[in-house]
Structure formats: C-alpha cells, structure tokens
C-alpha cells in the first residue's frame, strides 16, 4: 500500500480543451520555469521523462490543476503571486478558485475490481500505432490496448514511488470509436473507453501520453455516474 497526497484546484473561468496548452503555459510563467514539476523540462532541450505530478485539464470547461505528492508543495510557487490572471486566446482571465480539495489516498491492489472511464487516452506512440493498425481482429486490438493500459498504470505507480508487488488485472469493458486529437503538433488517436482493474486510481488523474495536458483523464464509475 502507498499513501499519496492529492490536491484538486478548480478555477471559475471557462476555457476550451484546445486552450489547455495556453493555460499550462500561463501557470508556468507565473510559477517560474525553474520549478521543473510545472513543465518537466530540464536544461536545454532535455526532458524529465517521468509521470507528471502537475496536470492541467478542463472539467465542465473549468480549468483545473491536479497536484500529486511533491507537487502539492510545489504549487505554492504559483500561489505566491499576488496576481493570478492569465492571458489566453487574447482575453484576460481572473482565475479565482471555486474548489480546492486536498485529500490523501491509499493506493493498493484489491481483491475486487473498480470500474473507470478514461477520456481522450493517447494510448499509441509511433511504434505501437503501426502494430495496432495492422491488427484486423477487434478482440486482438482490445487485448493490445489492455496491455498498454496496464503499462500506463505501472508508469503512474512508478511516478508516485509505489512498488506494486501483486498482479494487476485490467480489462476493457466498453470501447468507443477513437477520434483524432492533436498533441504537440502531431495528430494521434484518442480513445475513450470503460475498463475495470483491481488497482485503485484517484479521480481525474491522467494516464498515458499527454497526461499533463489533460489527455487520458480517469473517472471512477459509480452508481450515481451518468
């Protein structure tokens, strides 16, 4: 079992999904580029290839920042500013906070499964896209994506320093037709699927490529979810 800190910050302005990079850039500028967790860039053109502990996204068009573990402390670099306003798409946003939720979660492998929905999941890179494209059987494709999803869960665990020592179950239960999405100038396939796993995953964290930019956002499916 691993205990993690989790902070959900929601602002009162509205932005579109395509404006998340501008929202992210504005927050980075306010916090200062010396704070690596905000952008995962090292010196020069080098990157910190690890699970992003600060994630930017929209929920019901509201801009949201999710902070995990060390990022809960690092986010103060942004809050130290007296002025939180951002310039996005030629308009000024005041960025007042309407929700601030600080939680602790126990991550562990359970004897039962949880049901989740993952939205706009960038499951495929240039290498495994070719493998996926050559598959003709839908069952084979689903099993392939299940392996990728399991790997993404393991990457999340590694990023929060959680050593998983039990087998992970992961099964896709509902599959929507993938759509095209643009990430860093590249056109990729974005999947939205329902799946079950014996791993507990906190709501609204991201899995897979582009997790820091709002892709692959997780929501646990409960009886009161639509």
Secondary structure, DSSP 8 states (H G I E B T S, - for coil): -EEEEEEEEEEEEE--GGGHHHHHHHHHHHH-TT-GGGT-B-STT-B--S--SEEEEEETTEEEEEEETHHHHHTHHHHT-S---EEETTEEE---EEEEEEEEEEE-EEEEEEEEEEEEEB---HHHHHHHHH---HHHHHHHHHHHHHHHHHHHHHHTT----S---EEEEEE---EEEEETTEEEEEEEEEEEEEE---TT-B-SBTGGGTTTEEEE--TT--
